Structures are given as structure tokens and as C-alpha cells.
Amino acid sequence: MLEASGMPARPARLARLSAQLDQFAGRMENRLIRAIPRETMEVPRQEPIVSFTFDDVPDSALDVGAAILEANGARGTFYISGGLEGQVEPGRTLIDRKGCRELAARGHEIGCHSFGHHDIRQVDEPALTDDLARNAAYLDAIDPRPAPRNFAYPYNAGSFSKRALLACSFRSCRAAGEGINRGPTDPTFLRAVEIRQPQQHVLGLGRWIDALVADPGWLIFFTHDVSPRPTPHGCTAPSFHLLVGYAIARGCRILTVDAALDHMGLRRIGPGQTNPGEQRR
């Protein structure tokens, strides 16, 4: 059997099967990380805390997303991959250094999303170490910071074998997981809820805020672009504004990831140091 191109169909089927197996392996590794936390911190359950975060950071996240947060007296966390600087993709353009500096100047948090934006499962540890150092240099030239930054996994794909490296390099690491962080929580694999298409999904995210108010903890949202015609991993400005406004109306405290960790008593520490005030298990 031939495809329209005249090439055998089997290689294409094998490629699809390989991709599906890799996705399955990634899901299983994420479940293993959740099941065997490297360490835990205690997320207080006295008040509802919400963080709005952006991955890759298209220019619309700066122009629209950040502006919506600011209009509501809040700030967000923007996870930057230096290797994506100014990249033009279908439906979006990634911000450049000027945009990153503007975010920092406006009081938003600049986090790390690796330099090359590779699935870290597919990168060996020496290569990942070099990649993270390269992104640190890129971010420090824009937003100098002596303390460890916060990290978000590219593609939300964790790596069991690289947790120690990430724990020494960052204050926290955010994945996905569709859940609220409550009680004992692994800071190297924080749960988060995606704001993505279809629009019906976005409009239903208020239920997570309701659940947070009913049983407080730390809810982290993440998205990408905020535009009239969003990519599958983004949302429209009215829906993002509605979600931010709803969190405020329900009495949630909106904080950046770094500010939330401060508020919960997790002090900034340098790589390899021990925080005596942090609760671990």
C-alpha cells in the first residue's frame, strides 16, 4: 500500500506508533514521579492562592495577558526559553529580550523554561546542565537575580532521573497534572491546570476556583497565547479576564509563583543548601 506521495505507508505508521509509545512512556514517568515524591513542602490550607503562569511566552502573553493581570492589581509568572527568542510560529510570535525586560520592569516574575525547549527525558544530564546554564545566562542578562528561579517543564514532561539536578538548580518546578496543590507537595513537580482551547473548556475552569475556595490550597494556572484566535494551547482575552476576575471575586489571593512560595514560608535558598524553615518528608 502506498501513500499519495508514492512512499510506503509503513514507515509513517511506525513513526506514529513510536510517537504514541513515547507519549505513553512520558505519562507513566510523570505518574511515577507523582507516586514517589523526592521531597515535600507543606502547602497551607488556610486561604485560596492562585498563580497565573505562561509558558514559551508569545508576545500576546506580554501585550494582553500581563496587562489583564495588572488591571486587576496582580502579576504573573512567565517561563522563558531563550532559544525561542523572537521565533515566528503559526498563530504566534515569541517575545524577545526587550519583551522580557518589560515584563520584569512591570513587576512580573521571569522563570526558566530551559533554553532549547526540549523534552528533558530526551536529553542526557550533561547536555541538560549545559542547556540550563545557557538559559540562566540569558535570563540573568535580562533580569539579574542571585537566588534560584522557578522552572516549568517543557511539554510538562518530567524526568525521574533528573529530579536531583532540577532540585539543586531551581526553587520549584511546575508540571501540569490538572490538580490543586494542598498539604504535602513535591516542589519539584507542582500541579497546574491548563487554560486551553476549546473555548468551552476555558469557560468551565471556574470550577477549579470554586473547588479551591471550598478546600483552600494553591491553584496554578498555565497557558500560552492570549489572542482573538488562540492556538490550541491559548485563550481569548475576554475569557482570561473573566477567569482572573472570578478568582478575585471569590476572594482568592493572586500571587506569582515566587511570591506564593514566600507567602507560604518557603524561603529562597541557594543550590545545595538546606532550608531549616521548610517542612520536608
C-alpha positions as CSV (number, residue, x, y, z in Angstrom):
1,M,0.0,0.0,0.0
2,L,1.3,3.4,-1.0
3,E,0.6,6.9,0.4
4,A,-0.4,9.7,-2.0
5,S,3.3,10.6,-2.2
6,G,4.1,7.2,-3.6
7,M,6.1,6.3,-0.5
8,P,5.3,3.1,1.5
9,A,2.8,3.8,4.3
10,R,4.5,1.5,6.8
11,P,7.3,4.0,7.9
12,A,4.6,6.6,8.6
13,R,2.6,4.1,10.7
14,L,5.8,3.1,12.6
15,A,6.6,6.8,13.2
16,R,3.1,7.4,14.6
17,L,3.3,4.3,16.8
18,S,6.7,5.4,18.1
19,A,5.3,8.8,19.0
20,Q,2.3,7.2,20.7
21,L,4.6,4.9,22.7
22,D,6.8,7.8,23.7
23,Q,3.7,9.8,24.9
24,F,2.6,6.8,26.9
25,A,6.1,6.4,28.4
26,G,6.0,10.1,29.4
27,R,2.7,9.8,31.1
28,M,3.9,6.7,33.0
29,E,7.1,8.6,34.1
30,N,5.0,11.5,35.3
31,R,2.8,9.1,37.3
32,L,5.9,7.6,38.9
33,I,7.2,11.0,39.9
34,R,3.9,11.8,41.5
35,A,3.8,8.5,43.3
36,I,7.4,8.8,44.7
37,P,8.0,12.5,45.6
38,R,11.6,13.4,46.0
39,E,10.8,15.8,48.9
40,T,7.7,17.7,50.1
41,M,6.8,21.1,51.4
42,E,3.6,21.8,53.3
43,V,1.2,23.9,51.3
44,P,-1.1,25.7,53.9
45,R,-4.8,25.2,53.6
46,Q,-6.0,28.3,55.3
47,E,-6.6,30.5,52.2
48,P,-7.1,30.1,48.5
49,I,-4.0,31.1,46.5
50,V,-3.9,31.3,42.7
51,S,-1.0,31.8,40.3
52,F,-1.3,32.6,36.6
53,T,1.6,31.4,34.6
54,F,2.6,31.5,30.9
55,D,4.9,29.1,29.0
56,D,7.1,29.9,26.0
57,V,5.6,33.4,26.3
58,P,4.2,34.6,22.9
59,D,4.1,38.4,22.5
60,S,0.3,38.3,23.2
61,A,1.1,37.0,26.7
62,L,3.0,40.2,27.3
63,D,0.7,42.6,25.4
64,V,-2.6,41.2,26.6
65,G,-2.1,38.6,29.4
66,A,0.2,40.7,31.5
67,A,-2.0,43.8,31.0
68,I,-5.1,42.0,32.2
69,L,-3.3,40.8,35.4
70,E,-2.0,44.4,36.0
71,A,-5.5,45.8,35.5
72,N,-6.6,43.6,38.3
73,G,-3.7,44.5,40.6
74,A,-2.0,41.2,40.1
75,R,1.2,39.9,38.5
76,G,2.1,36.6,36.7
77,T,5.0,34.2,36.2
78,F,6.4,33.9,32.7
79,Y,8.6,30.9,31.9
80,I,11.1,31.8,29.2
81,S,13.1,29.7,26.8
82,G,16.0,31.8,25.5
83,G,16.3,29.6,22.4
84,L,12.8,30.6,21.3
85,E,13.6,34.3,21.3
86,G,11.6,36.2,18.6
87,Q,10.6,32.9,16.9
88,V,7.7,33.2,14.5
89,E,5.4,30.2,14.5
90,P,1.9,29.6,13.1
91,G,-0.5,31.7,15.1
92,R,2.1,33.3,17.4
93,T,5.4,35.1,17.8
94,L,7.6,34.6,20.8
95,I,8.8,37.6,22.8
96,D,12.4,38.9,22.6
97,R,14.8,40.3,25.2
98,K,13.1,43.6,25.1
99,G,9.8,42.0,25.9
100,C,11.3,40.0,28.8
101,R,12.9,43.2,30.2
102,E,9.5,44.9,30.0
103,L,7.8,42.1,31.9
104,A,10.4,42.3,34.7
105,A,10.2,46.1,34.8
106,R,6.4,45.8,35.2
107,G,6.8,43.5,38.3
108,H,6.2,40.1,36.7
109,E,8.3,37.1,37.6
110,I,10.7,35.7,35.0
111,G,11.1,31.9,35.3
112,C,13.1,29.3,33.4
113,H,11.6,27.0,30.7
114,S,15.1,25.6,29.6
115,F,17.0,27.2,26.6
116,G,16.3,24.7,23.9
117,H,12.7,23.8,25.0
118,H,13.5,20.0,24.6
119,D,11.6,17.2,26.4
120,I,14.1,16.7,29.2
121,R,13.6,12.9,29.1
122,Q,15.3,13.0,25.7
123,V,18.4,15.0,26.8
124,D,21.2,13.5,28.8
125,E,22.2,15.1,32.1
126,P,25.4,16.8,30.9
127,A,23.5,18.3,27.9
128,L,20.7,19.4,30.2
129,T,23.2,21.0,32.6
130,D,24.7,23.0,29.7
131,D,21.2,24.0,28.5
132,L,20.1,25.2,31.9
133,A,23.3,27.2,32.3
134,R,22.8,28.8,28.9
135,N,19.3,29.8,29.8
136,A,20.4,31.1,33.2
137,A,22.9,33.4,31.5
138,Y,20.2,34.6,29.0
139,L,17.8,35.4,31.8
140,D,20.3,36.9,34.2
141,A,21.4,39.3,31.4
142,I,17.8,40.5,31.3
143,D,16.6,40.2,34.9
144,P,19.6,39.7,37.3
145,R,18.8,37.5,40.2
146,P,21.1,36.0,42.8
147,A,18.5,33.4,44.1
148,P,17.3,30.3,42.2
149,R,14.5,30.9,39.8
150,N,11.4,28.8,39.3
151,F,11.2,26.3,36.4
152,A,8.4,24.9,34.2
153,Y,8.9,21.6,32.3
154,P,8.8,21.9,28.5
155,Y,5.8,19.9,27.3
156,N,5.1,19.2,31.0
157,A,7.3,16.2,30.7
158,G,9.2,15.2,33.9
159,S,12.2,13.1,34.3
160,F,12.7,10.8,37.3
161,S,16.4,10.6,36.9
162,K,17.0,14.3,36.6
163,R,15.0,15.5,39.6
164,A,18.1,15.9,41.7
165,L,19.7,18.2,39.2
166,L,16.5,20.3,38.9
167,A,16.0,20.4,42.7
168,C,19.5,21.9,43.1
169,S,19.0,24.4,40.2
170,F,15.5,25.8,40.9
171,R,13.3,26.8,43.8
172,S,10.4,25.0,42.3
173,C,9.5,23.0,39.2
174,R,6.0,23.2,37.7
175,A,4.4,20.5,35.6
176,A,0.7,20.0,34.7
177,G,-1.3,17.3,36.5
178,E,-4.7,19.0,36.5
179,G,-4.9,19.5,40.2
180,I,-4.6,21.8,43.2
181,N,-1.5,21.8,45.4
182,R,-2.6,21.1,49.0
183,G,-0.8,19.8,52.1
184,P,2.4,17.8,51.4
185,T,3.5,18.8,47.9
186,D,6.6,18.0,45.9
187,P,8.2,21.3,44.9
188,T,10.0,19.7,42.0
189,F,6.7,18.6,40.4
190,L,4.0,21.2,41.2
191,R,0.5,20.5,39.8
192,A,-1.1,23.0,37.4
193,V,-4.3,23.4,35.3
194,E,-4.1,24.4,31.7
195,I,-6.1,27.2,30.2
196,R,-6.5,26.0,26.6
197,Q,-9.0,25.5,23.8
198,P,-11.8,24.8,23.1
199,Q,-13.4,27.9,24.5
200,Q,-16.0,25.8,26.3
201,H,-13.1,24.3,28.3
202,V,-11.8,27.7,29.3
203,L,-15.3,28.9,30.4
204,G,-15.6,25.8,32.6
205,L,-12.3,26.5,34.6
206,G,-14.2,28.4,37.2
207,R,-15.0,25.1,38.8
208,W,-11.3,24.8,39.8
209,I,-11.6,28.2,41.6
210,D,-14.8,27.0,43.3
211,A,-13.0,23.9,44.5
212,L,-10.1,25.9,45.8
213,V,-12.4,28.2,47.8
214,A,-14.2,25.2,49.2
215,D,-10.9,23.5,50.2
216,P,-8.0,26.0,50.1
217,G,-4.6,25.4,48.8
218,W,-2.5,26.6,45.8
219,L,-4.0,26.6,42.3
220,I,-1.6,27.3,39.5
221,F,-3.0,28.0,36.0
222,F,-0.8,28.0,32.9
223,T,-1.4,29.0,29.3
224,H,0.5,30.3,26.3
225,D,-1.0,33.0,24.0
226,V,-3.9,35.3,24.7
227,S,-5.4,36.4,21.4
228,P,-8.6,36.7,19.3
229,R,-7.8,33.5,17.5
230,P,-5.8,31.5,20.1
231,T,-3.7,28.5,19.4
232,P,-4.9,25.2,20.9
233,H,-2.8,26.0,23.9
234,G,-4.1,29.5,24.5
235,C,-7.2,31.5,25.2
236,T,-9.0,34.7,24.3
237,A,-8.6,38.0,26.2
238,P,-12.2,38.1,27.4
239,S,-12.0,34.6,28.8
240,F,-8.7,35.2,30.5
241,H,-10.1,38.4,32.0
242,L,-13.2,36.6,33.2
243,L,-11.1,33.9,34.9
244,V,-8.8,36.4,36.7
245,G,-11.8,38.5,37.7
246,Y,-13.6,35.4,39.0
247,A,-10.6,34.4,41.2
248,I,-10.6,37.8,42.7
249,A,-14.3,37.9,43.2
250,R,-14.2,34.6,45.1
251,G,-11.6,36.0,47.5
252,C,-8.5,34.3,46.1
253,R,-5.1,35.8,46.7
254,I,-3.3,36.1,43.3
255,L,0.5,35.8,43.6
256,T,3.3,34.9,41.3
257,V,4.9,31.5,41.9
258,D,7.8,33.1,43.7
259,A,5.6,35.3,45.8
260,A,3.3,32.3,46.7
261,L,6.3,30.4,47.9
262,D,7.4,33.4,50.0
263,H,3.8,33.7,51.4
264,M,3.8,30.1,52.4
265,G,7.1,30.4,54.2
266,L,9.4,28.6,51.7
267,R,12.4,30.9,51.8
268,R,14.8,31.3,48.8
269,I,17.9,29.1,49.2
270,G,21.0,28.6,47.1
271,P,21.7,25.3,45.3
272,G,22.9,22.6,47.7
273,Q,21.8,24.5,50.8
274,T,19.2,23.3,53.4
275,N,16.3,25.4,54.4
276,P,15.6,24.8,58.1
277,G,12.2,26.5,57.8
278,E,11.0,24.2,55.1
279,Q,8.9,21.2,56.0
280,R,10.2,18.1,54.3
281,R,9.4,14.4,54.4
